[in-house]
Amino acid sequence: MHCEHQQRQGGEACEVFAGAVKTAGHRKRNQPDYVSLHTPLNHQTRGTFGRAQILQMKPTAFLINASRGAVCNEEELIECMKEKMIAGAGLDVTTTEPPPMDSELWKLPNIFQSPHTGWWRIETQHRLVTMTAENIEAYCQANNKEEDMINIVN
């Protein structure tokens, strides 16, 4: 499998552990079969994946969002799914969790949802506790500044 990644900084772990190649942005050539989102939600990432990015994907591709629901522009995603611009989307997260019962997300056959439990493993829980402790320590040592904290999500 050929893997690519985009990150504002770092990314060495992706290259070492997954053999991924760093890319400069969305490209028409070498379109992947899967685009998987794993990013924190902040003012820079909110709504950044929508129609324009889906148009860069090939029609047989799948989108996977395992980061935060609001990273995807949900309205644009729903419209693209109705128009069958890509084969499907797997959502472990949505903007509102769970989505309202009248949401189009429940009605579209090419959208697959999981109950936002993809992270639930003992190793992940240990990492979460360790990261939380490190963030509290960094916050206290930096005179209450967030700049040295890890993975501030929302």
Buried (B, 14 or more C-beta within 10 A) or exposed (E): EEEBBEBEEEEEEBBEEEEBEEEEEBEEEEBBEEBBBEBBBEEEBBBBBBBEBBEEBEEEBBBBBBBBBBBBBBEBBBBBBEEEBBBBBBBBBBBEEEBEEEBBBEEBEBBEBEEBEEEEEEEEEEEEEEEEEEBEEBBEEEEEEEEEBEEEEE
